[in-house]
Amino acid sequence: MSQGAVVDRLERAPDHVPPELVRNFSYWTSPGMAPEANGDPHAAFRQFRDGPRIFYAHSPDNTVYVREPGMWILTRAADMREALQSPELFSSMRESFAAMIGETWAMMPVDIDPPLHTAFRMMLNPLFSPKRIDLMKTGIRERAVSLIEGFRSRGECEFMSEFARPFPVTVFLQFVGLSDERREEFQQWGRDLLHGKDFETKAGGVRAIVGYMRELIADRRRHPKDDFITYTLNGQVDGRPLTEDEIVGCTFLVFLAGLDTVAATLSFLYLHLARHPEHQAELRANPALIPAAVEELIRVYGILPMGRIATRDLEFAGVTMKKGDMISCPPQLANIDVAEVGKPDEIDFTRTDNRHMGFAYGPHRCIGSHLARLELTIAFEEWLSRLSPFRIKEGSAPLVHAGTVWGADELQLAWD
């Protein structure tokens, strides 16, 4: 697929979209994006870096995942920064997962705009402060060590099922104050929602998560604890308590982020280290580089394109947009923009001023970024100190996908 291939049936694109900017492209099903062995969606997507600053991705496959078959995709970091910090032009208030099950709550505060978004961030910020997150450090390290020791002597593991998924899920459970008895069930709900092959499977994942969250909320009303759920029950925005839908939206977001985003990031970071023993050796020789290495690899291996919706007819990035047009701001392109990053194709663990968009940008910058960084850093520290150099297991092929959240479904690792 060169330059996304201009679509053959241009009549499918809206009239205000210039035909020369239309590409037959889907995050979910285009070549390099769909799940495949040894897939590399970042390499496949990189083709758009040297094209127009914006293009219109148009594919009937998109309608499986979003309402319309098309969206504008920005390719330059400067344009993305402008869009992401302009909620008056590009809103985060899109149709949420709730619509899949006939409900109307929004994921709070991701799917709302300022000033209400600001009020929710102010309420939630104390829970995600570096000081509070640092109190979780011992528990996070103990869980990483426990998982590693469970497969260390075997000399191999299936990384996704044995570490990448259970590790952040147990951290999430620690954060919300739950035991890990239903961990595998929670993981399955997340896979159904984000990686299900059809609408019913995805909706089933939403329904299961929301049903459990409502049970948990009801229990915390009767039996308060020092945890995230009770905090939201007691929280206030603009001087009022949260509504039931707002509490569901907050807890759903934390649940979903805890289930998948860190696992997806881990998959690409460990796949990179498995393919680049020289980078493993660099970190083993100098563990102090690990935090910077985490930042650099997040820069190169973005996992989550950020979506917005135009609030009115406007001109942006040289094109005419209509109210309701979807736009996508992929950090996968912003973080390799030559106008933004010096030598963007080089992996440099000593890079300074690493202003990547791996945790988004603007008002909606990831509130859980400190927790994610801590998890990734501890994972690197414990793997590199406890295991000999690891590689992709001979005879296996990593199964990688793009889509809503990019990541690996399967990654077999081995070590001597």
C-alpha positions in Angstrom: 0.0 0.0 0.0 1.9 3.1 -1.2 0.8 6.4 0.3 -2.4 4.7 1.4 -3.5 4.3 -2.2 -6.1 6.8 -3.3 -9.5 5.2 -3.1 -11.0 4.0 -6.3 -14.6 4.9 -5.5 -14.1 8.5 -4.5 -17.8 9.2 -4.6 -18.0 7.6 -1.1 -16.1 10.5 0.5 -18.0 13.6 1.5 -18.3 16.4 -1.1 -16.1 18.8 0.9 -13.1 16.4 0.9 -10.6 17.0 -2.0 -10.3 13.7 -3.9 -6.5 13.9 -3.9 -6.5 13.8 -0.1 -8.6 10.6 0.1 -6.9 7.4 1.1 -8.4 3.9 1.3 -7.2 3.3 4.9 -8.5 1.8 8.1 -6.6 1.6 11.4 -8.2 -1.8 11.9 -8.1 -3.6 8.6 -5.6 -2.0 6.2 -2.4 -3.9 5.3 0.0 -3.8 8.3 -2.8 -2.7 10.6 -4.9 -6.0 10.9 -3.5 -8.6 13.3 -0.7 -10.6 11.7 2.3 -12.6 12.6 5.4 -10.4 12.7 3.2 -7.4 11.9 4.6 -4.0 12.2 1.9 -1.3 12.2 4.3 1.5 13.0 6.3 0.7 9.9 3.2 0.4 7.8 1.8 3.7 9.1 5.1 5.5 8.7 4.4 5.9 5.0 2.1 8.8 5.8 4.9 10.9 7.4 6.2 12.2 4.1 2.7 12.8 2.5 0.3 15.7 2.9 0.0 17.3 6.4 -3.6 15.9 6.5 -5.5 13.2 4.6 -8.9 11.7 4.7 -8.9 8.0 5.6 -12.0 6.4 4.0 -12.9 2.8 4.2 -16.1 0.8 4.7 -14.2 -1.2 7.3 -14.2 1.8 9.6 -17.9 1.6 10.2 -17.4 -1.6 12.2 -15.7 0.5 14.8 -16.9 4.1 14.3 -20.2 5.5 13.0 -18.8 7.0 9.8 -16.5 5.3 7.2 -14.1 8.3 7.2 -11.9 10.6 9.3 -9.2 13.2 8.9 -5.8 12.0 10.0 -3.3 14.7 10.9 0.4 13.8 10.2 2.3 16.8 11.6 3.0 17.3 15.3 2.4 21.0 15.2 -1.1 20.5 13.8 -1.9 17.9 16.4 -0.8 20.1 19.2 -3.0 22.9 18.0 -6.0 20.6 17.6 -5.6 18.9 20.9 -5.4 22.2 22.8 -8.4 23.7 21.0 -11.5 22.0 22.5 -13.6 24.8 21.2 -12.8 23.6 17.7 -12.3 19.9 18.3 -14.4 18.3 21.0 -13.8 15.1 23.0 -17.5 14.6 23.4 -18.0 11.7 21.0 -20.2 8.7 21.1 -18.8 6.5 23.9 -18.8 2.8 24.6 -22.0 3.4 26.5 -23.9 3.7 23.2 -23.0 0.1 22.4 -25.3 -1.1 25.2 -27.9 1.6 24.9 -26.7 3.8 27.7 -25.6 7.5 27.8 -22.7 7.9 30.3 -19.4 9.2 29.1 -15.9 8.1 30.2 -14.9 10.8 32.6 -12.9 12.9 32.1 -11.7 11.6 28.7 -15.0 12.2 26.8 -15.8 15.6 28.1 -14.5 19.1 27.4 -13.5 22.1 29.6 -14.7 23.6 31.8 -16.4 20.4 33.1 -13.3 18.4 32.2 -11.2 20.8 34.3 -13.4 20.3 37.3 -13.2 16.5 37.0 -9.4 16.7 36.6 -9.1 18.8 39.8 -11.2 16.2 41.7 -9.2 13.2 40.4 -5.7 14.8 40.5 -5.0 13.9 44.2 -5.5 10.2 43.4 -2.9 10.3 40.6 -0.3 12.6 42.2 3.3 11.4 42.1 3.4 11.3 45.9 0.3 9.0 46.2 1.4 6.8 43.3 4.9 6.4 44.8 3.2 4.7 47.8 2.2 1.9 45.4 5.8 1.3 44.4 6.5 -1.6 46.8 3.4 -3.5 45.8 4.1 -2.9 42.1 7.6 -4.3 42.4 6.5 -7.3 44.5 3.9 -8.2 41.8 6.5 -7.9 39.0 9.0 -10.1 40.9 6.3 -12.7 41.7 5.3 -13.0 38.0 8.9 -13.2 36.8 9.8 -15.8 39.3 6.8 -17.9 38.2 8.5 -18.5 34.8 12.1 -17.6 35.3 13.4 -21.2 35.6 11.6 -22.3 32.5 13.7 -20.2 30.2 10.7 -19.0 28.3 7.2 -17.4 28.6 4.3 -16.2 26.6 4.9 -12.6 27.5 1.4 -11.2 27.0 -0.5 -13.8 29.1 2.2 -14.4 31.7 3.3 -10.8 32.3 2.1 -8.0 30.1 -1.6 -8.4 30.9 -1.6 -9.7 34.5 1.0 -7.2 35.7 -0.9 -3.9 35.1 -4.2 -5.6 35.9 -3.0 -6.4 39.4 -1.7 -2.9 39.8 -5.2 -1.6 38.8 -6.7 -3.9 41.3 -4.4 -2.6 44.0 -5.3 1.0 43.0 -9.1 0.4 43.3 -8.8 -1.8 46.4 -9.7 -5.3 45.0 -8.2 -8.7 45.2 -7.0 -10.5 42.0 -9.4 -13.5 42.3 -11.2 -12.5 39.1 -8.2 -11.2 37.3 -8.5 -13.5 34.3 -12.1 -12.7 33.9 -11.4 -9.0 33.9 -8.7 -9.5 31.3 -11.1 -11.3 29.1 -13.7 -8.5 29.3 -11.0 -6.1 28.2 -10.0 -8.3 25.2 -13.6 -8.7 24.2 -14.2 -4.9 24.3 -11.0 -3.7 22.6 -10.1 -6.7 20.3 -13.4 -8.5 19.7 -14.0 -9.5 16.1 -17.7 -8.3 16.0 -20.0 -5.8 17.6 -21.7 -8.3 19.9 -18.4 -9.4 21.4 -17.4 -5.8 22.0 -20.7 -4.9 23.4 -20.6 -7.9 25.7 -17.3 -6.7 27.1 -18.8 -3.3 27.8 -21.8 -4.8 29.4 -19.7 -7.1 31.7 -17.5 -4.3 32.8 -20.3 -1.9 33.5 -22.4 -4.5 35.3 -19.5 -5.3 37.6 -18.8 -1.6 38.2 -22.4 -0.9 39.2 -22.2 -3.9 41.7 -19.0 -2.5 43.1 -20.4 1.0 43.4 -23.4 -0.3 45.2 -21.2 -2.3 47.6 -19.0 0.8 48.4 -22.1 2.8 49.2 -22.9 0.3 51.9 -19.3 -0.5 52.9 -17.0 2.5 52.2 -13.2 1.8 51.9 -10.1 3.8 51.3 -10.1 3.2 47.5 -10.9 4.7 44.2 -14.6 3.9 44.1 -15.3 5.4 47.5 -13.3 8.4 46.6 -15.5 9.1 43.6 -18.6 8.5 45.7 -17.4 11.2 48.1 -16.0 13.5 45.4 -17.5 16.7 44.2 -17.3 18.7 41.0 -18.4 22.4 40.9 -19.7 22.0 44.5 -22.0 19.0 43.8 -21.6 15.2 44.2 -21.1 13.1 41.1 -24.2 11.6 39.4 -24.4 7.8 39.1 -23.5 8.0 35.4 -20.5 10.1 36.2 -19.3 7.6 38.7 -19.8 4.8 36.2 -17.9 6.8 33.6 -14.9 7.4 35.9 -14.6 3.8 37.1 -15.1 2.4 33.5 -12.2 4.6 32.3 -9.9 3.5 35.1 -10.8 -0.1 34.6 -10.2 0.0 30.8 -6.9 1.9 31.1 -5.7 -0.5 33.7 -6.6 -3.5 31.6 -5.1 -2.6 28.3 -2.9 0.5 27.7 0.1 -0.5 29.8 -0.1 -4.1 28.5 -0.1 -2.8 25.0 2.9 -0.5 25.6 4.8 -3.3 27.3 4.3 -5.5 24.3 6.0 -3.1 21.9 8.8 -2.2 24.3 9.7 -5.8 25.0 9.4 -6.8 21.4 11.9 -4.1 20.6 14.3 -5.2 23.3 14.0 -8.8 22.2 14.9 -7.8 18.6 17.7 -5.5 19.8 20.1 -7.2 22.2 22.4 -4.2 22.0 19.8 -2.1 23.7 19.3 -4.7 26.4 23.1 -4.7 26.9 23.1 -0.9 27.2 20.5 -0.9 29.9 22.0 -3.9 31.8 25.3 -2.0 31.8 23.7 1.2 32.9 20.4 0.7 34.7 20.2 4.5 35.4 19.2 4.9 31.8 16.0 2.9 32.2 13.6 5.8 32.9 15.0 7.7 29.8 14.8 4.4 27.8 11.1 4.0 28.7 10.4 7.6 27.5 12.3 7.0 24.2 10.6 3.7 23.5 7.2 5.3 24.3 8.0 8.0 21.7 8.8 5.4 19.0 6.0 3.0 19.8 2.8 5.0 20.3 -0.3 2.9 20.9 -3.3 5.2 21.0 -4.4 7.6 18.2 -6.4 10.4 19.8 -9.8 11.2 18.3 -11.8 14.4 18.3 -14.8 15.8 16.5 -15.2 19.1 14.8 -17.6 21.4 16.7 -18.4 23.6 13.6 -17.5 24.2 10.0 -13.9 25.4 9.9 -10.6 25.6 8.0 -7.8 23.7 9.5 -4.5 22.3 8.3 -5.3 23.7 4.9 -8.6 21.9 4.4 -12.3 22.6 4.9 -13.9 20.6 7.6 -17.6 20.3 8.4 -19.2 20.1 11.8 -19.2 16.5 12.9 -16.1 15.5 11.0 -13.9 13.1 12.9 -10.2 13.8 13.2 -7.4 11.5 14.5 -4.1 12.7 16.0 -1.8 9.7 16.1 1.3 10.1 18.3 2.7 7.3 16.0 3.4 10.1 13.5 3.8 13.1 15.8 6.7 11.5 17.6 8.6 10.9 14.4 8.0 14.3 12.8 11.4 15.6 11.7 10.2 19.1 12.4 9.6 18.1 16.0 12.3 15.5 16.9 16.0 15.5 15.9 17.0 12.2 14.2 13.5 10.7 15.0 14.4 7.3 13.5 17.2 6.7 15.9 16.7 5.1 19.3 18.7 7.2 21.7 18.4 6.4 25.4 20.3 9.6 26.2 17.9 11.8 24.4 17.0 15.0 26.3 13.9 17.1 26.1 11.9 14.2 24.9 8.5 16.0 24.3 6.7 13.0 22.9 2.9 12.7 22.7 2.8 9.2 24.0 0.6 10.4 26.9 -1.4 12.8 24.6 -1.3 16.5 24.8 -3.3 19.5 26.0 -6.1 19.4 28.5 -6.6 15.7 28.1 -3.0 14.7 28.7 -3.0 11.3 30.5 -3.8 11.7 34.1 -2.3 8.3 34.9 1.0 8.9 33.2 3.0 8.8 36.4 1.6 5.4 37.3 2.2 4.1 33.8 5.8 5.3 33.9 6.4 3.7 37.3 5.0 0.3 36.1 7.1 0.3 32.9 10.3 1.3 34.8 9.9 -1.3 37.5 9.1 -4.0 34.8 12.4 -3.1 33.0 14.4 -3.0 36.2 13.2 -6.4 37.4 13.4 -8.2 34.0 16.9 -7.0 33.3 18.2 -7.7 36.7 16.6 -11.2 37.1 16.7 -12.7 33.5 19.6 -13.2 31.1 19.3 -11.6 27.7 15.9 -12.5 26.2 14.9 -13.0 22.5 11.9 -14.0 20.5 11.5 -17.8 20.9 12.8 -19.7 17.9 10.0 -20.9 15.7 7.5 -18.3 17.0 6.2 -15.1 15.4 4.7 -12.2 17.4 1.1 -11.5 16.6 0.7 -7.8 16.4 -2.3 -5.5 15.7 -3.2 -1.9 15.3 -6.8 -0.6 15.8 -8.2 1.3 18.7 -5.2 0.4 20.9 -2.1 -0.9 19.2 -0.3 -3.9 20.7 0.6 -7.5 20.5 -1.8 -10.4 21.1 1.0 -13.0 21.5 4.7 -12.7 22.1 6.9 -15.8 22.9 10.1 -14.9 24.6 13.1 -17.1 25.6 16.4 -16.8 27.4 19.3 -19.1 28.4 
